[in-house]
Amino acid sequence: MPLITLTTDFGLQDAYVSSLKAQLYKQLETPEIVDVSHLIDPFHIIQAAYVLGSVYRSFPQGSIHFVGINFNQTPEQALIVAELNDHFFVCADNGFLSLLEPELKPTKAVALKTAATTNYARSVDAIAHIHRGGALSVLGTPISTLKQLTQHIPSVHPQGNEIQGHVLHIDRFGNIVTNITKQLFKKVGRNRPFVIHARNHNFKEIFNDYHEAIRYDRPKAQREEVGKKLALFNSQGHLELAVFKGSPNYGGGASTLFGLSYLDPIRVAFINDA
């Protein structure tokens, strides 16, 4: 049977998550439910797209992913079920899917039928229907055009010597994740020297892992370890600016030390040979 994943901004203090799961357990016999995250910042679909996008491909094809971020039906926003990249997504038509997979389009998508029940009850009904192998067409009206959000795609200078991006996400260690991908970096960079500009901090080297920034060939007392700034491509393929063993709880996370927050600009300048 398909796996069900939950990504929401419900938090853990209240009973919202438990209530959602209780409804799923009432409708389905022993469903396998995986919590991706319930600590997404309220209404932050960009953060949700990054978090779910970093893991959903690891689940089996046919998995059902519920995205409870701004999950409300309004005259300007439908609730949808979409089949994308051989996975099913139950979410709002608020641009989330365009952020999740900018280069892919759903093979099928329907707008859920209007009903007297709550939005979340409708999501449970939709999840249960798909889980039982039901057709999407039963759930609602087919739609071919979904809301697109393109302002979070990095831009390339017309001369091809610069990428302009921004801070996409800050993880629990205070590391700064940007919207600049390794694929774009390599395509534009073409193995040229570069400088990453992040406010008052510059980076001229990209490491493969955090520990590579440490000079282990030196005696421990002479190394710069905790607090060493570095750039790398993380496991999701995004350019990340970090501090070795930094902790935001003690003022040592990269976002705090570099003075960067969500949407702040990040610029990569490539240097042509003289």
Residue, then its C-alpha position, 0 to 999 in steps of 0.5 A: m500500500p502507498l506510504i502517506t507523508l505529512t508536511t505541515d505548519f501545525g507545530l507540535q504543541d497542539a493536537y492538530v497533527s494527532s487529529l489529522k492522523a486519527q482521521l486517517y486511521k479511522q478511514l484506512e486500515t493500518p496506513e503507514i504514515v511518515d512525518v516529514s516535518h510539522l515545524i514549517d514556519p506558518f504559511h511558508i510554502i517556499q520552506a515547505a517545498y525545500v524540505l519536502g523536495s529534499v526527501y520525497r524522491s526517496f519514498p516509493q513511487g505512488s506515495i501520497h504527500f499531504v502538504g498542510i501549508n495555507f491549505n484553504q479553499t478560497p475564490e482564488q485558491a483551489l485545493i488540489v490533488a496532483e500526480l507529479n513525478d510518479h508521486f501524489f500531492v494533496c495541497a493547495d494551488n498556491g504555487f507549491l508544486s512549481l517551487l517543488e519541481p520547477e522543471l516538471k509539470p503534473t501528469k494529472a491534477v484535479a481541483l477537489k469538489t466543494a463540500a460542506t466538510t472542513n478542508y482537512a476532512r476533504s484532504v483525508d477523504a482524498i488521501a484515503h481514496i488514492h490510498r485505496g487505488g481510486a482514480l483522481s477523476v472521481l475527486g474533482t474537476p480536471i485542471s491543466t493550469l496551476k499557479q506558478l511562482t517564478q520569482h524564487i528562481p535564480s537569475v543569470h547575468p546576460q553576460g554569463n558571468e554572474i548568478q544572482g540568488h537569495v537565501l532560501h532556507i535556514d536549517r536548525f544549525g543556522n546554516i544558510v541554504t540558497n536557491i542556487t543549485k550545483q547544476l546551475f553553478k556548473k553550467v554557468g561557471r564552466n570551471r572558472p574561478f569565482v567569488i561568492h558574495a554574501r553581505n560582507h562575507n566572501f567565499k572563494e572555495i567550495f568544499n565537498d563536506y564540512h570537515e574538509a574546511i579544517r586543516y587536519d594536517r596542523p596540530k589541533a591547537q593551531r587549527e581553526e575549527v569551530g566557527k570556520k566559515l565554509a561553502l559547500f553544496n548540500s545533499q540536496g544540491h543547493l549552495e550552502l553557507a555554513v559555520f563548522k559546528g556552529s549553533p544558533n542557540y549560542g550565537g554561532g550559526a552562520s545566519t547569525l554570524f553572517g547577518l543573513s536571513y530569508l530572501d537576502p541576496i547571494r551573488v556568485a561572480f565568475i572570473n574570466d581569464a585575463 
